[in-house]
Amino acid sequence: MSANVPPPHESLPVAGGAGVAAPAAALWRHYFALTKPRVIALIIFTAIVGILLASPGLPPARALLWGTIGIALASASAAALNHVLDRRIDAQMARTRGRPLPRGKLTEREALAFAAALGFVSMAILAFLVNLLTAALTFASLIGYAVVYTVWLKRATSQNIVIGGAAGAAPPVLGWCAVTGHVDANALLLCLIIFVWTPPHFWALAIARRDEYARAGIPMLPVTHGVEYTRLHVLLYTILLVVVTLMPFLTRMSGLIYLAAALVLNAMFLYYALILKITARRDLPMRVFRFSVTYLMWLFAALLIDHYLPTTQGLVL
């Protein structure tokens, strides 16, 4: 730790007796940062969509409440464990060097204890208040992301994000299972959408951060195969995503509201991917990355709206 960096819990005196409350609030902000709240928000949203789509009407309150809490805590646990396992890489990258562990705001032991506590509570909630299958699948997803992807795949192959994307695509299945107690074909279709969405989403970021990944020794696709090759594969996966996102309508899982939203969103994503392929504008990779998050949120929101307006269900072109 640098001599200029204070110990994790050191604080300056605060007049008026606020010196205890201020460091405590700052400390919890560091713990909260370990959960990757912006990533977790998208995970929770897709899990809730899975819960709601699994129910013809309103879902059981128990499944909605405890399923959401359990899945959220498990995702937060995986994120915190990821911080610990990636601490040395994070310190080398501008995007991540401000995280709590590289800055010395928390110790590895504190972060591990936090991750373990979140994981234990999440498994207890899911096993005893939801169902065992949801608990088992959530645990498998946690291990898949925090251990298999972070420890092995991320450092082993340029296809790391493709293979490891299965863990990140699980939340809708977990939500569905929290209601029904089993895995349904429609739930797997939601999982497939996120699985195919993940490569163009993350490779856009990897293009923007190529030099940082190279310095950290992480074999992301732009590092191992070049930026042009990655741009092409962003476009190809986006085309595949267009096909996959039409499947909910073709299988009559959803209706015309979803179809209209999917067509508009896919046209926009294809436009971004095509421009990314044929131009070298430095701002485009991050624009594609940010749009991809908006894309997924609106796509799943459209599934939800369509679900609760059943007059469009079953209509075909």
N, C-alpha and C positions, 0 to 999 in steps of 0.2 A: 504494500500500500504506500502511495506517495506521502512524503512528509507534509505536503500541502493539503491532504485530504483528511478531514477529521474522522475519528472512529465512528462506526455506524450509528451509535446512539448519543453521540456528543451533541450538545446544543448550547446555544448562547443564553445567558440569563435574560429573562424577560421581566420587565417591570410589572408590578401589580400582581405578582404571584402566578402569572400565566406561563411560567417557564416549563411546567410539567405538561400542561395540556397541549402546548404547541409542538414539542418533540413527539408526543404520543400521536398526534394527528399526522405529523410528517412520517412517522414510522409506519402507520397503517396505510398511508399513500404508497409507500414502497412495497408493502405486502400486496396491496391492491394491484400495483403495476405488474407483479409476478403473474397475475391471472390473465394477462393480455386482454383487457376488457373489451376492446373493439373487436377482436377476433371472437371472443366468447359471446358477444352480443349477436353476431351472425349465426353462431352455432345454436344458441338458445332459440333464436327466431325460427330456424329450420326445424328444430326439434318440436317446437310448439305447433308448427304447420303440420308435422307428422301426426301429432296428437289429435289435432282438430280434424284432419282429413280422415283419420281412422274412425271417426264417429259420424253416424248419419245426421245427428243433431249436435247439441252441445255435449262435450265429453264429460265423463264422470269427474267431479271436482277433485277427488282424491288422486286420480291419475294425472290430471292437469297440474295440480299444485306440487305434489311430491315427485312426479316424474320430471317436471321442469327443474325443480330444485336439485334433485339428484344428478341429473345430466349436467346441469350447470356447474355443480361442485366438482364432478369428475373431470369436466373439461378444464376447470380452473386448476385442478391438481396436476393434470397433464401439462398445462402451460407452465406451472411453477417448476415442475421437474425438468421441462425443456430448458428453462433458464439456467438451472444448475448444470445440466449436461453440455450446454452450449456456451458456458461462461467465457471460455478462452476465445472462441470464435467471435462472440459478441464484442469482446474488448478490441478486436481488430477491425470492426466494421463501423463506419460513421452512423449507419442507421440504428445500430443496437448498442453502441458503447455507452449510451446514457442510461441503460437499464440498471436496476439496483445493484446487481452483483458486480459488474465491471466498475461501478462507481464506489464500491465499498460501503454502500448504505445498508446492506444486509450480508451476513455471512452465509457460506454454503450450508452450514448446519442449520441455520435458521430457515433457509429456503426449503431444505429437505424436510424439516419438521413440519413446516406449513403445508407442503405438498402431501405429506403422509397423512396429516390430520384431515385435509380436505378429501383425500381419497377414501379414508376410512369412513368418514361421515356419509359420503355419497353412496358408498356401497351398502352401508347399513340402511339408509333411507330407501334405496331402490329394492333391496332384498326383502325388507320387512314391511314396507309401506306401499310398494308397487308390485313387482313380481320378480322371481328369481331369474327368469330369462332376460329381462331388461338389465338386471344387475350384471349378469354374466357377459352379455354383449357389450355393455358399457365398459366393463373392466377390460375386455379384449380390445376395444377401441382405444382405451387409455394406454395400454401396453403397446399397441401397434404404433401410436403416434410418439409417445414419450420415449420408448425404448427401441423398437424395431426401426422406425424411421430416423429418429434423432441420433441414435448410437451407431447404427449400421448403414442403412440405405443412404442417408444424407451424405455420407463420406465414401460410399462404395461405388456409386453408379450415377451417370448423368440422367438416368431414368428414375431417380430417387422420388421426385414429386409425383410421377405417374403411378408407381407401385405403392408408394406411401399414401397416395390420395384416398385409398379405400378407408383408412381410419378417419380421415376428415370428412368423408361422405356419409358416415354412419348416423349422425344425429336424427334425421327424419325416420330412419328405421327404428331407432331407440324410442322415439316418441310414439310411433305407431304401435310398437310392442308394449309400451306402457299401458295402452288402452286395451289392446286385444289379447295380449299374452302370447302372440305368435307373430311370425314374420310373414308378411303378405307380399304378393307380386307387385302391387302398387307401391308398397313401401320400398321395394328394391328398385323400382323405376325412379323414385325420388333420389335414392342413393346414386343411381347411375348418372342422373343429371349432374349432381355435384361432382362425381368422380370425373366426368368428361370436362366439366367446367374448370377444374383445378389446374390442369397444365397451362392453358392459355392465360389464366389469371396469374399464376405464379411466374411463368416464364417471362411475362411482360415486366414484372418486377426484377427478375434475374437479369434481363437485358440492361435495365437502368442501373443495376448494382453489380454489373459484371466484374469490374476491376476489384471491388471489395471482396467478392466471392473468390476471385483468383488469388488475392493476397492471403486470404484465410485458408486456401487449399481445399475449397469445397467444389466438387466437380459438377457444378450446375451446367446445364446444356450450353449456354452461351460461352462458358469457359472452355468446355471440351470440344465443341463442334463449331463455335463461332456464332456471331450475332445473326448473320444472314440465314444460316441454317435454322436458328431458333425462330426468327421471324416467319419463315416458311411453315414451321410446325405450329406456331400460334395460329396461323391462318387455317391450316388443315384441321386442327382440333376444334377450331371455331365452326368450321363447316360440319364436322361430326356432331358438335353440340346442337346445331340447328336441327339436324335429323333427330337426335335423341329427345329434344324438347318438344317435338311434335307428337311423340308417342303417347303422352297422356290424353291428347285429343283422339288419336287414332284408336286407342284401346278403350275409349269412352269413359276413361277415368275423369275427364273434364270436358267442358263444352266450349261454346263459341267465345265466351268472354276470355277464357284462358287462351284460346287459339289466336284471337286478335292481339292480345298483349304479347304473346310469344313471337308472333310474326314481326311486330314493331321492334321489340327488343332484339330479336335476332338480326334484323336488318341493320340496326345500329351497331351491334357487336361485329357483324361482318364488315361494315364500313370501316370501323376502327382497325380491325385486323388487316384489311386490305391496304389501308393507308400506311399502317405500320410496316407492311411487307414491301411497299414500293417507294417509300421515302425514308430518309435518314434523320428526320427531325429529332432532336435530342429530348424534346418534351413528350413525345408520343408514347414511349413505353409506360411512363407513370400515368399518363392520361388513360391508356388502355387498362392498366391495373386498377385505377380508381373506378372507372366505368364498370369493370367486371363485377365489382362488389355491388354497385347499384343495380346492375343487371340481375344478379341472383336474387336480391331482395325483392325487386318488383316482380320477377317471374314467380317466386313462391307466394307473394302477395296475391298475384292473379289466380293462382291455384286455389287459394283460400276464398277469394271473392266468388269465384266460379262455383265452389263447393256449396256456398250458402245461398246461391241463386240457382236452384236446381232446374229452372225452366229451360236452361240451355243444355242440360245434360242429354246425352244420347243423340244429339243432332249431328248429322254428317253432311259433308259437302256433296 
